[in-house]
Amino acid sequence: MQVPYNYLPFQFANPKPFLEDWKRLISSSEFTLGPFVEAFEQKFAAFVGARYCISTNTGTDALILALKAAGVRPGDEVITVCNTFYATVGAISAVGAKPVFVDCDDRYQIDVRQIPGAITSKTRAILPVHWGGCLPDIERVAEIANAAGIPIVEDACPATGASVNGRHAGSFGAVGAFSMHPLKPLNVMGDGGMVVTDDFSLAEWMRKYRNHGMVDRDHIDFWGVNMRLQPFQALVASRVLDTVNDLVRIRNRNARQLDAAFEQLADFVQVPKRPAGHVETYQLYMARFVRRDELLRFLIDRGIEAKVHYPLPLHLQKAAASLGHERGDFPESEKQADELVTIPAHQYVTPEQIDYVIRTVRAFYNC
């Protein structure tokens, strides 16, 4: 049996609805921003429960735009984690700021207990990552940030559809950044991103900055750049957004099936805690496994397209050499990098395929 990680061939197997949308776009010639982009922005803002949405060309652009809007400037410090995708820290570097790492907890999220000790006079933002589509203890992060007078910039890139106590990811901070990379819960046919905020002034600034600083065709208020979402991607995103709640429900069903089985293999598998009130998107279903690398080869050889996200934490990457970290500085992140496996649990994986994964893991551990 095959259990694929990449579900895009299934999701876009019937391109006809998207082609019909694109015909409307072609007839309109609204190829730069315009009504299709604006309609998606309004729709996404309502979905998240935010007042404003500013779409961008990529999730990385969304992070850069969000950091700039929060007032992060060259020489500032931004607190974040080292067990994340490169774009998180790349965005901090792109605005000229310094990433200040703290370790993660046993849920693979920022260890909130370590944030206060990382705050200095140069701290300009706290950037929690909703890693794998799971929120950290974001309410506690907000308490710490508010007490220190520091804005939260949420890296909610993998978390469209995630929430805590009914409040959507991306709505807890001053700004929240999302990605629509093809393998995110809300995805397009390429790249895309968006930033949400409740602050009118920040929203107006971001709308201008992502469009060269333009007020209209003949006037600019300041020097900006081109971060615009393409209208044809806005149409894809708008249609896929209608399915997000359903796909998150199916992913949660698959995750519960895996959790229940792996909790019976506690000598070999460690499943993270699932706090009450948290809805995860399972953009990545991850657990920690004994003899990880052997298991990974065993699964792949049997048609299960398992992955590792990621085998080398950011503080040990060559790009981070100037920060002066060494192995042992963030032991939890390092241990997880040696033990985590991502199991396919997306909306096109069936209960029968999940059962096959479980039987295969049991076979590896002879139990």
C-alpha positions as CSV (number, residue, x, y, z in Angstrom):
1,M,0.0,0.0,0.0
2,Q,1.2,3.5,-0.8
3,V,0.7,6.4,1.7
4,P,1.8,9.6,-0.1
5,Y,2.9,12.8,1.6
6,N,2.1,14.9,-1.4
7,Y,-1.6,15.3,-1.8
8,L,-1.7,18.0,-4.5
9,P,-2.5,15.5,-7.4
10,F,-5.7,14.6,-5.5
11,Q,-6.6,18.1,-4.5
12,F,-6.3,19.6,-8.0
13,A,-7.4,16.5,-9.9
14,N,-10.4,18.4,-11.3
15,P,-9.0,21.8,-12.5
16,K,-12.3,22.8,-14.1
17,P,-13.6,25.1,-11.3
18,F,-10.3,26.9,-11.1
19,L,-10.2,27.3,-14.9
20,E,-13.7,28.8,-14.8
21,D,-12.5,31.3,-12.2
22,W,-9.5,32.2,-14.2
23,K,-11.7,32.8,-17.3
24,R,-13.5,35.5,-15.3
25,L,-10.2,37.0,-14.3
26,I,-8.9,37.0,-17.9
27,S,-12.0,38.7,-19.1
28,S,-11.6,41.4,-16.5
29,S,-7.9,42.1,-17.2
30,E,-7.6,42.8,-13.4
31,F,-4.1,41.4,-13.3
32,T,-2.6,43.6,-10.5
33,L,-4.4,43.6,-7.2
34,G,-8.0,44.6,-8.0
35,P,-11.4,43.2,-7.0
36,F,-10.4,39.5,-6.9
37,V,-7.6,40.1,-4.5
38,E,-9.7,42.4,-2.4
39,A,-12.6,39.9,-2.2
40,F,-10.2,37.2,-1.0
41,E,-8.7,39.5,1.6
42,Q,-12.1,40.3,3.0
43,K,-13.1,36.6,3.0
44,F,-9.9,35.6,4.8
45,A,-10.2,38.4,7.4
46,A,-13.7,37.2,8.2
47,F,-12.5,33.6,8.4
48,V,-9.8,34.5,10.9
49,G,-11.9,37.0,12.8
50,A,-9.6,39.9,12.0
51,R,-10.5,43.4,10.8
52,Y,-8.0,43.5,8.0
53,C,-6.1,41.2,5.7
54,I,-3.2,42.3,3.5
55,S,-2.2,39.6,1.0
56,T,1.4,39.0,-0.2
57,N,3.2,37.1,-2.9
58,T,4.7,34.6,-0.4
59,G,4.5,33.5,3.3
60,T,8.1,34.9,3.7
61,D,6.9,38.2,2.4
62,A,4.1,38.1,4.9
63,L,6.6,37.6,7.8
64,I,8.8,40.4,6.5
65,L,5.8,42.7,6.1
66,A,4.5,41.8,9.6
67,L,7.8,42.5,11.2
68,K,8.2,45.8,9.5
69,A,4.7,46.8,10.5
70,A,5.4,45.9,14.1
71,G,8.3,48.4,14.0
72,V,11.2,46.0,13.9
73,R,14.3,47.8,12.5
74,P,18.0,47.0,11.9
75,G,19.7,46.3,15.2
76,D,16.6,45.2,17.0
77,E,16.2,41.7,18.6
78,V,13.3,39.3,17.9
79,I,12.7,36.3,20.2
80,T,11.8,33.1,18.4
81,V,12.6,29.4,18.2
82,C,15.2,27.4,16.3
83,N,13.0,24.4,15.5
84,T,11.2,26.0,12.6
85,F,11.5,26.5,8.8
86,Y,14.2,28.8,7.6
87,A,11.8,31.5,6.5
88,T,11.0,32.5,10.1
89,V,14.6,33.5,10.9
90,G,15.2,34.6,7.3
91,A,12.5,37.2,7.6
92,I,14.0,38.5,10.9
93,S,17.4,38.8,9.1
94,A,15.8,40.4,6.1
95,V,14.6,43.4,8.2
96,G,18.1,43.7,9.7
97,A,17.2,42.4,13.1
98,K,18.9,39.7,15.3
99,P,17.1,36.4,16.1
100,V,17.3,35.5,19.7
101,F,16.5,31.9,20.1
102,V,14.7,30.1,23.0
103,D,14.2,26.4,23.2
104,C,11.0,24.5,22.4
105,D,8.8,22.5,24.7
106,D,7.6,18.9,24.4
107,R,4.8,20.0,22.1
108,Y,7.4,21.3,19.7
109,Q,6.3,24.9,20.4
110,I,8.1,27.8,21.9
111,D,9.0,27.2,25.6
112,V,7.0,30.1,27.1
113,R,9.0,29.8,30.4
114,Q,12.2,30.8,28.6
115,I,10.8,34.0,27.0
116,P,11.2,36.4,30.0
117,G,14.8,35.5,30.3
118,A,15.5,36.3,26.7
119,I,14.0,39.8,26.8
120,T,16.5,42.7,26.7
121,S,16.3,46.4,26.1
122,K,16.7,45.6,22.4
123,T,13.8,43.2,22.1
124,R,11.3,44.6,19.6
125,A,9.0,41.6,19.0
126,I,8.2,38.1,20.1
127,L,7.7,35.8,17.2
128,P,6.1,32.5,18.2
129,V,5.8,29.8,15.5
130,H,2.7,27.7,15.3
131,W,4.9,24.8,14.3
132,G,3.1,22.0,12.4
133,G,-0.2,23.8,12.6
134,C,-0.3,23.8,16.4
135,L,-0.4,26.9,18.6
136,P,1.9,27.2,21.7
137,D,0.5,28.5,25.0
138,I,-0.3,31.7,23.1
139,E,-2.4,33.2,25.9
140,R,0.6,33.0,28.2
141,V,2.8,34.5,25.5
142,A,0.4,37.4,25.2
143,E,0.5,38.0,29.0
144,I,4.3,38.1,28.9
145,A,4.4,40.4,25.8
146,N,1.8,42.8,27.2
147,A,3.6,43.1,30.5
148,A,6.8,43.9,28.7
149,G,5.2,46.2,26.2
150,I,6.5,44.1,23.3
151,P,4.3,43.3,20.2
152,I,3.7,39.7,19.2
153,V,4.2,38.8,15.5
154,E,2.6,35.4,15.0
155,D,4.2,33.0,12.5
156,A,0.9,31.4,11.7
157,C,2.1,30.2,8.3
158,P,1.1,26.5,8.9
159,A,-2.0,27.3,10.9
160,T,-5.0,28.4,8.8
161,G,-7.8,26.6,10.6
162,A,-6.1,26.3,14.0
163,S,-7.5,28.0,17.1
164,V,-7.3,28.2,20.9
165,N,-10.6,28.4,22.8
166,G,-12.4,29.4,19.6
167,R,-9.9,32.2,18.7
168,H,-8.1,31.7,15.4
169,A,-4.4,31.5,15.0
170,G,-2.9,34.9,13.9
171,S,-5.4,36.9,15.9
172,F,-3.5,37.0,19.2
173,G,-0.7,39.4,18.2
174,A,-0.4,42.8,16.7
175,V,0.0,41.1,13.4
176,G,-0.2,37.5,12.2
177,A,1.5,36.1,9.1
178,F,0.2,33.2,7.0
179,S,1.5,31.1,4.1
180,M,-0.3,29.5,1.2
181,H,2.6,27.4,0.1
182,P,1.2,24.3,-1.7
183,L,1.6,22.0,1.3
184,K,0.0,24.4,3.8
185,P,-3.7,23.9,5.0
186,L,-4.8,26.8,2.8
187,N,-2.8,26.4,-0.3
188,V,-2.5,27.8,-3.8
189,M,-0.9,26.7,-7.1
190,G,2.5,28.1,-6.1
191,D,3.2,30.7,-3.4
192,G,1.1,33.2,-1.5
193,G,0.8,34.8,1.9
194,M,-1.2,37.2,4.0
195,V,-1.0,39.3,7.1
196,V,-3.9,40.0,9.4
197,T,-4.3,42.8,12.0
198,D,-7.0,44.7,13.8
199,D,-5.0,47.9,13.6
200,F,-6.2,50.3,10.9
201,S,-2.9,52.3,10.7
202,L,-0.8,49.1,10.4
203,A,-3.1,47.8,7.7
204,E,-2.9,51.0,5.7
205,W,0.9,51.1,5.9
206,M,1.2,47.4,4.8
207,R,-1.2,47.9,1.9
208,K,1.1,50.7,0.6
209,Y,4.4,49.0,1.4
210,R,3.5,45.8,-0.4
211,N,2.7,47.9,-3.5
212,H,5.7,50.2,-3.8
213,G,4.4,52.7,-1.2
214,M,1.8,53.8,-3.7
215,V,-1.3,55.8,-2.8
216,D,-2.5,55.8,-6.4
217,R,-0.9,55.4,-9.9
218,D,0.8,58.8,-9.7
219,H,1.8,59.2,-6.0
220,I,3.8,57.3,-3.4
221,D,4.0,58.1,0.3
222,F,7.3,56.2,0.9
223,W,9.7,53.7,-0.8
224,G,8.1,50.3,-0.7
225,V,8.5,47.0,-2.7
226,N,6.4,44.7,-4.7
227,M,4.9,41.9,-2.4
228,R,1.6,41.7,-4.2
229,L,-0.4,38.5,-4.3
230,Q,-1.3,37.5,-7.9
231,P,-5.0,37.7,-8.6
232,F,-5.1,34.2,-10.1
233,Q,-3.8,32.8,-6.8
234,A,-6.3,34.8,-4.9
235,L,-9.0,33.0,-6.8
236,V,-7.5,29.6,-6.0
237,A,-7.2,30.6,-2.3
238,S,-10.7,31.8,-2.1
239,R,-12.1,28.5,-3.5
240,V,-9.8,26.3,-1.2
241,L,-10.7,28.4,1.8
242,D,-14.2,27.1,1.6
243,T,-12.8,23.6,2.3
244,V,-10.4,24.4,5.2
245,N,-12.7,23.5,8.0
246,D,-13.6,20.2,6.4
247,L,-9.9,19.3,5.7
248,V,-8.9,20.2,9.3
249,R,-11.7,18.0,10.6
250,I,-10.4,15.0,8.5
251,R,-6.8,15.7,9.6
252,N,-7.9,15.7,13.2
253,R,-9.7,12.4,12.7
254,N,-6.5,10.9,11.2
255,A,-4.4,12.3,14.0
256,R,-6.7,10.8,16.7
257,Q,-6.4,7.4,15.1
258,L,-2.6,7.7,15.1
259,D,-2.4,9.1,18.6
260,A,-4.5,6.3,20.0
261,A,-2.3,3.6,18.5
262,F,1.0,5.3,19.3
263,E,0.0,5.9,22.9
264,Q,0.0,2.1,23.2
265,L,3.6,2.0,22.1
266,A,4.9,4.4,24.7
267,D,8.2,2.5,25.0
268,F,9.0,3.5,21.4
269,V,6.8,6.5,20.5
270,Q,6.2,9.8,22.2
271,V,3.1,11.7,21.1
272,P,2.9,15.4,22.2
273,K,0.2,16.5,24.5
274,R,-3.0,17.9,23.0
275,P,-4.3,20.6,25.3
276,A,-8.0,21.1,25.7
277,G,-9.4,24.0,23.7
278,H,-6.7,23.7,21.0
279,V,-7.6,22.9,17.4
280,E,-4.6,21.9,15.3
281,T,-4.4,21.8,11.5
282,Y,-1.8,18.9,11.5
283,Q,0.0,20.6,8.6
284,L,2.6,18.2,10.0
285,Y,1.7,15.2,12.1
286,M,4.8,14.6,14.1
287,A,5.8,12.2,16.9
288,R,9.1,11.2,18.4
289,F,10.4,7.6,17.7
290,V,13.1,5.4,19.0
291,R,15.6,4.5,16.3
292,R,14.2,7.2,14.1
293,D,16.5,6.9,11.1
294,E,16.0,3.1,10.9
295,L,12.2,3.5,11.2
296,L,12.2,6.1,8.5
297,R,13.9,3.8,6.0
298,F,11.6,1.0,7.1
299,L,8.5,3.1,6.4
300,I,9.7,4.5,3.1
301,D,10.7,1.0,1.9
302,R,7.0,0.0,2.5
303,G,5.4,2.8,0.6
304,I,4.9,5.2,3.5
305,E,6.2,8.6,2.5
306,A,7.4,9.7,5.9
307,K,9.6,12.8,6.3
308,V,11.8,14.6,8.9
309,H,11.1,18.3,9.7
310,Y,14.0,19.1,10.2
311,P,17.2,17.1,11.0
312,L,19.3,20.2,11.9
313,P,17.9,23.0,14.0
314,L,18.5,26.6,12.8
315,H,21.1,27.5,15.5
316,L,23.4,24.8,14.1
317,Q,23.0,25.9,10.4
318,K,25.9,27.6,8.7
319,A,23.7,30.7,8.2
320,A,23.5,31.1,12.0
321,A,27.3,30.9,12.6
322,S,27.6,34.6,13.4
323,L,25.2,34.1,16.4
324,G,27.8,32.0,18.1
325,H,25.6,29.0,19.1
326,E,26.9,25.5,19.5
327,R,25.4,22.0,20.1
328,G,23.9,21.8,23.5
329,D,22.6,25.4,23.7
330,F,19.0,24.3,22.9
331,P,18.9,20.6,24.0
332,E,15.1,20.0,23.5
333,S,15.2,21.3,19.9
334,E,18.3,19.2,19.2
335,K,16.8,16.0,20.7
336,Q,13.6,16.5,18.7
337,A,15.7,17.0,15.5
338,D,17.1,13.5,16.1
339,E,13.8,11.8,16.9
340,L,10.9,13.4,15.1
341,V,9.2,11.8,12.1
342,T,6.4,13.3,10.1
343,I,3.7,10.8,9.1
344,P,1.3,11.6,6.3
345,A,-2.1,12.4,7.9
346,H,-3.6,14.9,5.4
347,Q,-7.2,15.0,4.2
348,Y,-6.6,12.4,1.4
349,V,-5.2,9.7,3.7
350,T,-7.9,7.2,4.5
351,P,-8.5,5.3,7.8
352,E,-7.3,2.2,6.0
353,Q,-4.0,3.8,5.1
354,I,-3.6,5.1,8.7
355,D,-4.2,1.6,9.9
356,Y,-1.5,0.4,7.5
357,V,0.9,3.0,8.9
358,I,0.2,1.8,12.4
359,R,0.7,-1.9,11.5
360,T,4.0,-1.0,9.8
361,V,5.3,0.8,12.9
362,R,4.3,-2.1,15.1
363,A,6.1,-4.5,12.8
364,F,9.2,-2.4,13.0
365,Y,9.2,-2.5,16.8
366,N,8.0,-6.2,16.8
367,C,5.0,-5.5,18.9
